[in-house]
Amino acid sequence: MPSDEPVLRVRNVRKGYRQVPVLRGVDLDLPPGRVAGIVGENGAGKTTLLRVLAGDLRPDGGSVHCGGRIGHCPQETVLHDAFTVEQHLRFFQVAYGLESLRRAEELMEVLRFPGARRRARPGTLSGGTRQKLNLVLALMHDPDVLLLDEPYQGFDWETYVRFWDLAEELRARGRSVLVVSHLAYDAGRLDTLHRLEDGVLREQERDAAESGDRVGAP
């Protein structure tokens, strides 16, 4: 059984822009082996919070402690059209200090990434295929915590199902997943659901969230 000791601990995180507060004191505990969600209206500060958690943005106050490796899959892909898919994989392999691309190969098979497109440049790929690559790059070093910002963009139904199968596999191996979205679709798949509102996080019942926010699947 996974430990209840948080692998990600967030305390009183605050962040504003041009003296306009966005995050007013966010607290969050994410234990190992959990899949959690954060929902909120557009402009509520969800992406700002995720960037703070990933270490890409410095908070104005508060603390973030992660007891393991972080994988970050931002809403805007981290891809560069000057490089092919294969070159992206090799670049991140070196950046992560990995001996091989074995885990990346496994992930690409799970997500049904077309092998024929590995020599292609990202600009020639469909939005869903680009998002698959974005997810592989975030996961190929087997992080303890995976941070996802609107991960369903461009996914067809099959890929959407495979994504949740992958999330379940990560949870079973003691990894934690934090999904940020403006919708609470499929909240029943989550262990916990939080709403970011007025700059703070509030945990809410998943059934109530689904009935209020559920929309059609990708």
C-alpha atoms as an extended CHARMM CRD file, in Angstrom:
* protein
*
       218  EXT
         1         1  MET       CA              0.0000000000        0.0000000000        0.0000000000  PROA      1               0.0000000000
         2         2  PRO       CA              1.3090000000        3.4860000000       -0.7850000000  PROA      2               0.0000000000
         3         3  SER       CA              2.4280000000        5.6660000000        2.1050000000  PROA      3               0.0000000000
         4         4  ASP       CA              0.2220000000        8.5590000000        3.2240000000  PROA      4               0.0000000000
         5         5  GLU       CA              3.3110000000       10.7720000000        3.5900000000  PROA      5               0.0000000000
         6         6  PRO       CA              2.9940000000       13.3910000000        0.8220000000  PROA      6               0.0000000000
         7         7  VAL       CA              5.4400000000       13.1890000000       -2.0570000000  PROA      7               0.0000000000
         8         8  LEU       CA              4.3220000000       16.7340000000       -2.9260000000  PROA      8               0.0000000000
         9         9  ARG       CA              3.6260000000       19.2040000000       -0.1230000000  PROA      9               0.0000000000
        10        10  VAL       CA              2.4330000000       22.7410000000       -0.8700000000  PROA      10              0.0000000000
        11        11  ARG       CA              1.9980000000       25.3490000000        1.8410000000  PROA      11              0.0000000000
        12        12  ASN       CA              0.5570000000       28.8660000000        1.5610000000  PROA      12              0.0000000000
        13        13  VAL       CA              1.7860000000       29.4270000000       -1.9980000000  PROA      13              0.0000000000
        14        14  ARG       CA              1.1090000000       32.9440000000       -3.2520000000  PROA      14              0.0000000000
        15        15  LYS       CA              1.6760000000       34.4710000000       -6.6660000000  PROA      15              0.0000000000
        16        16  GLY       CA              0.5290000000       37.6520000000       -8.3680000000  PROA      16              0.0000000000
        17        17  TYR       CA              1.1890000000       39.6570000000      -11.4980000000  PROA      17              0.0000000000
        18        18  ARG       CA              1.5710000000       43.4440000000      -11.4810000000  PROA      18              0.0000000000
        19        19  GLN       CA              0.2470000000       43.5770000000       -7.9240000000  PROA      19              0.0000000000
        20        20  VAL       CA             -2.8380000000       41.5690000000       -8.8970000000  PROA      20              0.0000000000
        21        21  PRO       CA             -3.0020000000       38.4170000000       -6.7020000000  PROA      21              0.0000000000
        22        22  VAL       CA             -3.6690000000       35.1380000000       -8.5280000000  PROA      22              0.0000000000
        23        23  LEU       CA             -2.7420000000       32.5310000000       -5.9150000000  PROA      23              0.0000000000
        24        24  ARG       CA             -3.6680000000       33.7500000000       -2.4240000000  PROA      24              0.0000000000
        25        25  GLY       CA             -2.4630000000       30.8840000000       -0.2580000000  PROA      25              0.0000000000
        26        26  VAL       CA             -2.6020000000       27.4350000000       -1.8520000000  PROA      26              0.0000000000
        27        27  ASP       CA             -2.1870000000       24.3200000000        0.3080000000  PROA      27              0.0000000000
        28        28  LEU       CA             -2.0050000000       20.7880000000       -1.1080000000  PROA      28              0.0000000000
        29        29  ASP       CA             -0.7980000000       17.3500000000       -0.0120000000  PROA      29              0.0000000000
        30        30  LEU       CA             -0.3090000000       14.6760000000       -2.6800000000  PROA      30              0.0000000000
        31        31  PRO       CA              0.6210000000       11.2400000000       -1.2870000000  PROA      31              0.0000000000
        32        32  PRO       CA              2.3170000000        8.5670000000       -3.4270000000  PROA      32              0.0000000000
        33        33  GLY       CA              0.0620000000        6.4010000000       -5.5690000000  PROA      33              0.0000000000
        34        34  ARG       CA             -2.7200000000        8.9420000000       -5.9910000000  PROA      34              0.0000000000
        35        35  VAL       CA             -4.4360000000       10.5590000000       -8.9560000000  PROA      35              0.0000000000
        36        36  ALA       CA             -5.7320000000       14.0150000000       -8.0770000000  PROA      36              0.0000000000
        37        37  GLY       CA             -7.4650000000       16.7060000000      -10.0680000000  PROA      37              0.0000000000
        38        38  ILE       CA             -7.6490000000       20.4870000000       -9.9180000000  PROA      38              0.0000000000
        39        39  VAL       CA            -10.4610000000       22.2690000000      -11.7370000000  PROA      39              0.0000000000
        40        40  GLY       CA            -11.3260000000       25.9240000000      -12.0560000000  PROA      40              0.0000000000
        41        41  GLU       CA            -12.6010000000       28.5590000000      -14.4000000000  PROA      41              0.0000000000
        42        42  ASN       CA            -10.4140000000       29.9310000000      -17.1690000000  PROA      42              0.0000000000
        43        43  GLY       CA             -8.1340000000       32.5300000000      -15.6090000000  PROA      43              0.0000000000
        44        44  ALA       CA             -8.4070000000       31.0530000000      -12.1170000000  PROA      44              0.0000000000
        45        45  GLY       CA             -4.6290000000       30.5100000000      -11.9720000000  PROA      45              0.0000000000
        46        46  LYS       CA             -4.4100000000       26.7780000000      -12.7070000000  PROA      46              0.0000000000
        47        47  THR       CA             -1.5050000000       27.0570000000      -15.1420000000  PROA      47              0.0000000000
        48        48  THR       CA              0.2800000000       29.4850000000      -12.8220000000  PROA      48              0.0000000000
        49        49  LEU       CA             -0.0510000000       26.9920000000       -9.9710000000  PROA      49              0.0000000000
        50        50  LEU       CA              1.2450000000       24.1130000000      -12.0970000000  PROA      50              0.0000000000
        51        51  ARG       CA              4.2550000000       26.1450000000      -13.2230000000  PROA      51              0.0000000000
        52        52  VAL       CA              5.0400000000       26.9540000000       -9.5950000000  PROA      52              0.0000000000
        53        53  LEU       CA              4.7820000000       23.2700000000       -8.6450000000  PROA      53              0.0000000000
        54        54  ALA       CA              7.0440000000       22.2980000000      -11.5630000000  PROA      54              0.0000000000
        55        55  GLY       CA              9.6520000000       24.8690000000      -10.5680000000  PROA      55              0.0000000000
        56        56  ASP       CA              9.2140000000       26.9140000000      -13.7430000000  PROA      56              0.0000000000
        57        57  LEU       CA              7.8450000000       29.9270000000      -11.8690000000  PROA      57              0.0000000000
        58        58  ARG       CA              8.9930000000       31.3750000000       -8.5730000000  PROA      58              0.0000000000
        59        59  PRO       CA              6.1850000000       32.0110000000       -6.0560000000  PROA      59              0.0000000000
        60        60  ASP       CA              5.9100000000       35.2760000000       -4.1740000000  PROA      60              0.0000000000
        61        61  GLY       CA              5.5840000000       33.3460000000       -0.9350000000  PROA      61              0.0000000000
        62        62  GLY       CA              4.9600000000       29.9330000000        0.5620000000  PROA      62              0.0000000000
        63        63  SER       CA              6.7620000000       26.6610000000       -0.0580000000  PROA      63              0.0000000000
        64        64  VAL       CA              6.7120000000       23.6610000000       -2.3980000000  PROA      64              0.0000000000
        65        65  HSD       CA              8.4590000000       20.4490000000       -1.4130000000  PROA      65              0.0000000000
        66        66  CYS       CA              8.6700000000       17.3980000000       -3.6760000000  PROA      66              0.0000000000
        67        67  GLY       CA             10.1990000000       14.1850000000       -2.3870000000  PROA      67              0.0000000000
        68        68  GLY       CA             11.0160000000       12.7920000000       -5.8210000000  PROA      68              0.0000000000
        69        69  ARG       CA             11.3330000000       13.4430000000       -9.5440000000  PROA      69              0.0000000000
        70        70  ILE       CA              8.7920000000       15.6760000000      -11.2860000000  PROA      70              0.0000000000
        71        71  GLY       CA              7.4290000000       15.2900000000      -14.7990000000  PROA      71              0.0000000000
        72        72  HSD       CA              5.6560000000       18.3060000000      -16.2820000000  PROA      72              0.0000000000
        73        73  CYS       CA              3.3610000000       18.1400000000      -19.3100000000  PROA      73              0.0000000000
        74        74  PRO       CA              2.3370000000       21.7660000000      -19.9960000000  PROA      74              0.0000000000
        75        75  GLN       CA             -0.6630000000       22.8130000000      -22.0430000000  PROA      75              0.0000000000
        76        76  GLU       CA              1.6440000000       24.3070000000      -24.6670000000  PROA      76              0.0000000000
        77        77  THR       CA              3.8810000000       21.5360000000      -25.9940000000  PROA      77              0.0000000000
        78        78  VAL       CA              7.6170000000       21.7360000000      -25.3390000000  PROA      78              0.0000000000
        79        79  LEU       CA              8.3730000000       20.7030000000      -28.9280000000  PROA      79              0.0000000000
        80        80  HSD       CA             10.6300000000       22.5340000000      -31.3890000000  PROA      80              0.0000000000
        81        81  ASP       CA             10.0650000000       22.2950000000      -35.1160000000  PROA      81              0.0000000000
        82        82  ALA       CA             13.8100000000       22.3490000000      -35.8070000000  PROA      82              0.0000000000
        83        83  PHE       CA             14.0880000000       18.7960000000      -34.4470000000  PROA      83              0.0000000000
        84        84  THR       CA             12.4830000000       15.5190000000      -35.4410000000  PROA      84              0.0000000000
        85        85  VAL       CA             10.5530000000       13.3180000000      -33.0400000000  PROA      85              0.0000000000
        86        86  GLU       CA             13.5840000000       11.0210000000      -32.7220000000  PROA      86              0.0000000000
        87        87  GLN       CA             15.8520000000       13.9870000000      -31.9620000000  PROA      87              0.0000000000
        88        88  HSD       CA             13.4670000000       15.1370000000      -29.2340000000  PROA      88              0.0000000000
        89        89  LEU       CA             13.6710000000       11.7070000000      -27.6240000000  PROA      89              0.0000000000
        90        90  ARG       CA             17.4840000000       11.6860000000      -27.7980000000  PROA      90              0.0000000000
        91        91  PHE       CA             17.7270000000       15.2250000000      -26.4320000000  PROA      91              0.0000000000
        92        92  PHE       CA             15.5530000000       14.3930000000      -23.4100000000  PROA      92              0.0000000000
        93        93  GLN       CA             17.3990000000       11.1160000000      -22.9110000000  PROA      93              0.0000000000
        94        94  VAL       CA             20.6130000000       13.0970000000      -22.4160000000  PROA      94              0.0000000000
        95        95  ALA       CA             18.8760000000       15.7580000000      -20.3080000000  PROA      95              0.0000000000
        96        96  TYR       CA             17.4440000000       13.1040000000      -17.9750000000  PROA      96              0.0000000000
        97        97  GLY       CA             20.6630000000       11.0640000000      -17.9390000000  PROA      97              0.0000000000
        98        98  LEU       CA             18.9280000000        7.9040000000      -19.1820000000  PROA      98              0.0000000000
        99        99  GLU       CA             20.8810000000        4.8750000000      -20.3920000000  PROA      99              0.0000000000
       100       100  SER       CA             18.2740000000        3.9660000000      -22.9930000000  PROA      100             0.0000000000
       101       101  LEU       CA             14.9260000000        4.9260000000      -24.5130000000  PROA      101             0.0000000000
       102       102  ARG       CA             13.2390000000        1.7880000000      -23.1890000000  PROA      102             0.0000000000
       103       103  ARG       CA             10.6200000000        3.6130000000      -21.1160000000  PROA      103             0.0000000000
       104       104  ALA       CA              9.9260000000        6.0670000000      -23.9500000000  PROA      104             0.0000000000
       105       105  GLU       CA              9.4040000000        3.1270000000      -26.3130000000  PROA      105             0.0000000000
       106       106  GLU       CA              6.9530000000        1.5410000000      -23.8710000000  PROA      106             0.0000000000
       107       107  LEU       CA              4.9840000000        4.7650000000      -23.5400000000  PROA      107             0.0000000000
       108       108  MET       CA              4.8190000000        5.2970000000      -27.2830000000  PROA      108             0.0000000000
       109       109  GLU       CA              3.4550000000        1.7870000000      -27.7040000000  PROA      109             0.0000000000
       110       110  VAL       CA              0.8200000000        2.3450000000      -25.0050000000  PROA      110             0.0000000000
       111       111  LEU       CA             -0.2820000000        5.6070000000      -26.6270000000  PROA      111             0.0000000000
       112       112  ARG       CA             -0.1100000000        4.1310000000      -30.1370000000  PROA      112             0.0000000000
       113       113  PHE       CA              2.3410000000        6.7230000000      -31.3820000000  PROA      113             0.0000000000
       114       114  PRO       CA              2.8820000000        6.0120000000      -35.1000000000  PROA      114             0.0000000000
       115       115  GLY       CA              6.3960000000        4.6540000000      -35.5920000000  PROA      115             0.0000000000
       116       116  ALA       CA              6.5010000000        5.9650000000      -39.1380000000  PROA      116             0.0000000000
       117       117  ARG       CA              6.3410000000        9.5150000000      -37.7620000000  PROA      117             0.0000000000
       118       118  ARG       CA              9.4980000000        9.3270000000      -35.6570000000  PROA      118             0.0000000000
       119       119  ARG       CA             11.5310000000       11.0360000000      -38.3780000000  PROA      119             0.0000000000
       120       120  ALA       CA              8.9160000000       13.7530000000      -38.7890000000  PROA      120             0.0000000000
       121       121  ARG       CA              9.1210000000       17.2630000000      -37.3760000000  PROA      121             0.0000000000
       122       122  PRO       CA              6.4260000000       18.2290000000      -34.8410000000  PROA      122             0.0000000000
       123       123  GLY       CA              4.9190000000       20.8560000000      -37.1330000000  PROA      123             0.0000000000
       124       124  THR       CA              3.8040000000       18.1100000000      -39.5240000000  PROA      124             0.0000000000
       125       125  LEU       CA              2.0310000000       16.0960000000      -36.8030000000  PROA      125             0.0000000000
       126       126  SER       CA             -1.6220000000       16.3240000000      -35.7920000000  PROA      126             0.0000000000
       127       127  GLY       CA             -2.4670000000       18.0540000000      -32.5240000000  PROA      127             0.0000000000
       128       128  GLY       CA             -3.2280000000       14.7410000000      -30.8340000000  PROA      128             0.0000000000
       129       129  THR       CA              0.0660000000       13.1860000000      -31.9570000000  PROA      129             0.0000000000
       130       130  ARG       CA              1.9900000000       16.2210000000      -30.7520000000  PROA      130             0.0000000000
       131       131  GLN       CA              0.2920000000       15.8840000000      -27.3670000000  PROA      131             0.0000000000
       132       132  LYS       CA              1.2400000000       12.1950000000      -27.2310000000  PROA      132             0.0000000000
       133       133  LEU       CA              4.8830000000       13.1380000000      -27.7480000000  PROA      133             0.0000000000
       134       134  ASN       CA              4.5820000000       15.8820000000      -25.1390000000  PROA      134             0.0000000000
       135       135  LEU       CA              3.3170000000       13.2920000000      -22.6310000000  PROA      135             0.0000000000
       136       136  VAL       CA              6.0580000000       10.7900000000      -23.5020000000  PROA      136             0.0000000000
       137       137  LEU       CA              8.7470000000       13.4290000000      -22.9150000000  PROA      137             0.0000000000
       138       138  ALA       CA              7.2570000000       14.2330000000      -19.4980000000  PROA      138             0.0000000000
       139       139  LEU       CA              7.1160000000       10.5750000000      -18.4620000000  PROA      139             0.0000000000
       140       140  MET       CA             10.1610000000        8.9160000000      -20.0350000000  PROA      140             0.0000000000
       141       141  HSD       CA             12.3300000000        9.4060000000      -16.9000000000  PROA      141             0.0000000000
       142       142  ASP       CA              9.6620000000        7.6830000000      -14.7410000000  PROA      142             0.0000000000
       143       143  PRO       CA              8.8910000000       10.6530000000      -12.4380000000  PROA      143             0.0000000000
       144       144  ASP       CA              7.4040000000       10.2210000000       -8.9870000000  PROA      144             0.0000000000
       145       145  VAL       CA              4.9450000000       13.0700000000       -9.6600000000  PROA      145             0.0000000000
       146       146  LEU       CA              3.3970000000       13.8410000000      -13.0540000000  PROA      146             0.0000000000
       147       147  LEU       CA              1.8860000000       17.3210000000      -13.4980000000  PROA      147             0.0000000000
       148       148  LEU       CA             -0.5760000000       17.6140000000      -16.3930000000  PROA      148             0.0000000000
       149       149  ASP       CA             -2.1170000000       20.8200000000      -17.7400000000  PROA      149             0.0000000000
       150       150  GLU       CA             -5.2470000000       20.1400000000      -19.8740000000  PROA      150             0.0000000000
       151       151  PRO       CA             -3.8370000000       16.7830000000      -21.0320000000  PROA      151             0.0000000000
       152       152  TYR       CA             -6.7620000000       15.7280000000      -23.2560000000  PROA      152             0.0000000000
       153       153  GLN       CA             -6.2460000000       18.3310000000      -25.9950000000  PROA      153             0.0000000000
       154       154  GLY       CA             -6.4730000000       16.7020000000      -29.4080000000  PROA      154             0.0000000000
       155       155  PHE       CA             -6.9480000000       13.1800000000      -28.0340000000  PROA      155             0.0000000000
       156       156  ASP       CA             -9.4470000000       10.9350000000      -29.7660000000  PROA      156             0.0000000000
       157       157  TRP       CA            -11.5470000000        8.5690000000      -27.6740000000  PROA      157             0.0000000000
       158       158  GLU       CA             -9.1050000000        5.6370000000      -27.9080000000  PROA      158             0.0000000000
       159       159  THR       CA             -6.1660000000        7.7840000000      -26.8090000000  PROA      159             0.0000000000
       160       160  TYR       CA             -8.2630000000        9.2800000000      -24.0290000000  PROA      160             0.0000000000
       161       161  VAL       CA             -9.0010000000        5.7850000000      -22.6670000000  PROA      161             0.0000000000
       162       162  ARG       CA             -5.3520000000        4.7690000000      -23.0210000000  PROA      162             0.0000000000
       163       163  PHE       CA             -4.3260000000        7.8920000000      -21.1170000000  PROA      163             0.0000000000
       164       164  TRP       CA             -6.4650000000        6.8700000000      -18.1390000000  PROA      164             0.0000000000
       165       165  ASP       CA             -5.1550000000        3.3070000000      -18.3470000000  PROA      165             0.0000000000
       166       166  LEU       CA             -1.6600000000        4.7620000000      -18.1500000000  PROA      166             0.0000000000
       167       167  ALA       CA             -2.6490000000        6.9190000000      -15.1750000000  PROA      167             0.0000000000
       168       168  GLU       CA             -3.9670000000        3.8080000000      -13.4100000000  PROA      168             0.0000000000
       169       169  GLU       CA             -0.7060000000        1.9660000000      -14.1280000000  PROA      169             0.0000000000
       170       170  LEU       CA              1.2950000000        4.8410000000      -12.6630000000  PROA      170             0.0000000000
       171       171  ARG       CA             -0.8960000000        4.8870000000       -9.5480000000  PROA      171             0.0000000000
       172       172  ALA       CA             -0.4650000000        1.1300000000       -9.1030000000  PROA      172             0.0000000000
       173       173  ARG       CA              3.3190000000        1.6170000000       -9.1430000000  PROA      173             0.0000000000
       174       174  GLY       CA              3.1600000000        4.2710000000       -6.4500000000  PROA      174             0.0000000000
       175       175  ARG       CA              3.5080000000        7.2620000000       -8.7730000000  PROA      175             0.0000000000
       176       176  SER       CA              1.2850000000       10.3090000000       -8.3280000000  PROA      176             0.0000000000
       177       177  VAL       CA             -0.5790000000       12.2110000000      -11.0250000000  PROA      177             0.0000000000
       178       178  LEU       CA             -2.0110000000       15.7280000000      -10.7680000000  PROA      178             0.0000000000
       179       179  VAL       CA             -4.4110000000       16.6420000000      -13.5910000000  PROA      179             0.0000000000
       180       180  VAL       CA             -5.3480000000       20.2950000000      -14.0590000000  PROA      180             0.0000000000
       181       181  SER       CA             -8.3860000000       21.1230000000      -16.2000000000  PROA      181             0.0000000000
       182       182  HSD       CA            -11.2490000000       23.6150000000      -16.4760000000  PROA      182             0.0000000000
       183       183  LEU       CA            -13.6120000000       20.6130000000      -16.5300000000  PROA      183             0.0000000000
       184       184  ALA       CA            -14.3050000000       17.9270000000      -13.9200000000  PROA      184             0.0000000000
       185       185  TYR       CA            -15.0120000000       15.2570000000      -16.5220000000  PROA      185             0.0000000000
       186       186  ASP       CA            -14.4930000000       11.6970000000      -15.2610000000  PROA      186             0.0000000000
       187       187  ALA       CA            -13.9580000000       12.8540000000      -11.6900000000  PROA      187             0.0000000000
       188       188  GLY       CA            -14.8030000000        9.2880000000      -10.6250000000  PROA      188             0.0000000000
       189       189  ARG       CA            -11.3480000000        8.2300000000      -11.8510000000  PROA      189             0.0000000000
       190       190  LEU       CA             -9.6840000000       10.5590000000       -9.3290000000  PROA      190             0.0000000000
       191       191  ASP       CA             -8.7820000000        9.8740000000       -5.7210000000  PROA      191             0.0000000000
       192       192  THR       CA             -9.2890000000       13.5370000000       -4.8130000000  PROA      192             0.0000000000
       193       193  LEU       CA            -10.6520000000       16.5880000000       -6.5990000000  PROA      193             0.0000000000
       194       194  HSD       CA             -9.9040000000       20.2070000000       -5.7580000000  PROA      194             0.0000000000
       195       195  ARG       CA            -11.3200000000       23.4500000000       -7.0930000000  PROA      195             0.0000000000
       196       196  LEU       CA             -9.1210000000       26.5150000000       -7.4990000000  PROA      196             0.0000000000
       197       197  GLU       CA            -11.3030000000       29.4910000000       -6.7380000000  PROA      197             0.0000000000
       198       198  ASP       CA            -10.4620000000       32.9670000000       -5.4320000000  PROA      198             0.0000000000
       199       199  GLY       CA             -6.8130000000       31.9730000000       -5.3390000000  PROA      199             0.0000000000
       200       200  VAL       CA             -7.1760000000       29.0240000000       -2.9430000000  PROA      200             0.0000000000
       201       201  LEU       CA             -7.7710000000       25.2880000000       -3.2990000000  PROA      201             0.0000000000
       202       202  ARG       CA            -10.8370000000       23.6340000000       -1.8440000000  PROA      202             0.0000000000
       203       203  GLU       CA            -11.3890000000       19.8940000000       -1.8860000000  PROA      203             0.0000000000
       204       204  GLN       CA            -14.8120000000       18.9090000000       -3.1340000000  PROA      204             0.0000000000
       205       205  GLU       CA            -16.9550000000       15.8370000000       -3.5830000000  PROA      205             0.0000000000
       206       206  ARG       CA            -16.3120000000       14.1210000000       -6.9130000000  PROA      206             0.0000000000
       207       207  ASP       CA            -19.9340000000       13.1190000000       -7.5050000000  PROA      207             0.0000000000
       208       208  ALA       CA            -21.1030000000       16.7000000000       -7.0530000000  PROA      208             0.0000000000
       209       209  ALA       CA            -18.3660000000       17.9340000000       -9.3700000000  PROA      209             0.0000000000
       210       210  GLU       CA            -19.3200000000       15.4860000000      -12.1040000000  PROA      210             0.0000000000
       211       211  SER       CA            -22.9710000000       16.4210000000      -11.9640000000  PROA      211             0.0000000000
       212       212  GLY       CA            -22.1320000000       20.1100000000      -12.1840000000  PROA      212             0.0000000000
       213       213  ASP       CA            -19.2330000000       20.1600000000      -14.6420000000  PROA      213             0.0000000000
       214       214  ARG       CA            -19.4190000000       17.0020000000      -16.7160000000  PROA      214             0.0000000000
       215       215  VAL       CA            -19.4160000000       17.4560000000      -20.4830000000  PROA      215             0.0000000000
       216       216  GLY       CA            -18.9100000000       15.2250000000      -23.4990000000  PROA      216             0.0000000000
       217       217  ALA       CA            -15.6660000000       13.2740000000      -23.7140000000  PROA      217             0.0000000000
       218       218  PRO       CA            -12.9330000000       14.1350000000      -26.2100000000  PROA      218             0.0000000000
